[in-house]
Amino acid sequence: MKTTTLKPSVKTEPTIVKRPAGERGQTELGWLHSRHTFSFGNYFDPDHMGFRSLRVINDDVVEAGQGFGEHPHRDAEIFSYVIDGELEHKDSMGNGRVIKAGDLQYISAGNGLFHSEFNPSPKKPVHFLQIWLKPDERRRAALRGEVARPGGQAE
C-alpha cells in the first residue's frame, strides 16, 4: 500500500505597499488627468495588475465641460467617489444624475450596460476616484446605479 503525505498549504498574507501618486501610471489627454494604481488603458505594469477582486483604482480629474462619452461595461462593480466638483452620469437603464462632492455612486454592470460620465460645470474641473471590482458572478443582470450620501440615505 502506497501512502501519500500532503504538505500543509502555506498561506502568505498580502503585502500592502504604499504607492505615491507620482509612481503610478498616468494618462494625460488634455481634458483628462488620470493616475492608475493598476494596469489600465495604455498603461501596463505586470507588477500591478490588480489585487484579488480589485481591478481598478483611478484618480481622475476631468476638465470643465469634458468627459467620457457613452461606452460599455460588463461584469464589473463600479464605484465613483467625487472628491471635488460634480460628475454627471447617464446609463442605458434610464438612470441619470449629478454626483456631487462627497457622494458615492455604485453600478453593477452585470451582463452589460452603456453609460457616460462627464463634468457638467462650464468652469470647474471634477476630481473623483473610480474603483472597479470583479464580481463573484458573471453575466447577471445589471443593477441600477445608486448614490449614497455619507450620513444620509441612498437616493
N, C-alpha and C positions, 0 to 999 in steps of 0.2 A: 504494500500500500504506500502510495506516494503522498507526502504531506507538503502543503504549500503554506508558507508563513507570509502573511501580508504585513508590510511595514505600515505603521500608522501614518496617515497623511499629516503633513506638516503645513499648518496654516500660517501664513505670514500676514501681518497687519499692514494695511495700506499706509504708505508714507505720504504725509501732507507736505507739500513743497510750496513755499511762498514764491509766487511768480510775479514780480513787479510789472506794471503795465508796459514799461519800455522794453521788456524782454519777450512780450507776447507778439504773435503775428499781427500784422496790420493791413488794413485796406484803406486807401485814400482815393476817393473818386471825385473830389471837389465838393460834392453835396453830402457825401458820407465819409465819416471818420470813424473807423472801427478797429477795436483791439480784440483779438481772438485768443482765448485761453487754450483752445484745442484746434486741430486742423480744421479749416473751414474755407470754402470757396477756393481761391487760388493759393491760399496759404496752406502748405503741407509740412508737417513736422511729425515724423514717425514716432518720436518720443512723447508726443502729446496728441493722442487720438481720442481722448475722452477718458472717463473714469466710471467703470461699471455701467449703469444705465445713463449716466450723464454724458451727453454728446456735445453740447454747445454751451458756452458762456461767452457771449459777445457784449462788449461795452461799446455802444453805438452813440454817435452824435450825428443827427440829420439836420442839415441847414434849413432855414425858413422856406416854406413852400415846396419842399422836395420830399421824396420818399420812395418806397418800394411799390412799383406797380403790381397789378394782380399777378399772383404766382401760386403754384400748387404746393401743398404739403400732404403727406400721407404717413401714417404710423409714427406720429410724434406727439408728445405732450409739450406744448409751447407756453412758456411764461414770459410775459413782458412786464417789467417793472420800470415805471417812469421816475427818473431822479429829478429832472428839471424840465419844465416846458410841458407841452401837450403832444400826444400821438393819436392820430385818428385811425381807426381800424374799421374795415368793411370786409364781410366774407360772403361766400356763396350760399350760406344758410339764411341770409337776410339780416344778419346782425350788423350793427354799425354803431360806433360811439366814439367819443373823445375820451382818452385815458389821460388823467392829469397827474401831476407830480404827487408821488406817494401812493398811487393806485397800482394794483397788480392785476393783470389780465391773464386768464388761463384759457387755452384752447386745446381740446383733444382732437387732433386732425383725423384720427381713426382711418377709415378706408378712403379718405380723400376729401379735400376741400380746396377752394381757391380763396385767397384773401389779399388785401392790400393794406399797407401801413404808410402813413405819410404825416408830415408836420403841417398842421393847418395854419400855423402862425405866418403872417407875412413878414415878420421882423426877427423873431427869436428862434434860435435852434432848440431842438429837443434832445435830451440826453436820457438814454434808457439802457437797461440790461435786457438781453434776450437769452433765455435759458431753454434748452431742449433736452428732454428725456426720451429714451426709447421706451415704448410701452411694454408691459408684460404680455399683452395680447396684440396680435397683428390683425389688421383688416376689420376691426369692429366699426360700428357706426360713429361718425364724427359727432362731437358734442358741442353745444352752444358755448360761445365764449362767456366768461364771467368777469366782472370787475369787482374786486374786493377792496374795500377801503379800510385800512388799519383802524381798529376801534369802532368800526361801523358794520353795516350789513352789506352782503353781496347784492349787487344790483342785477 
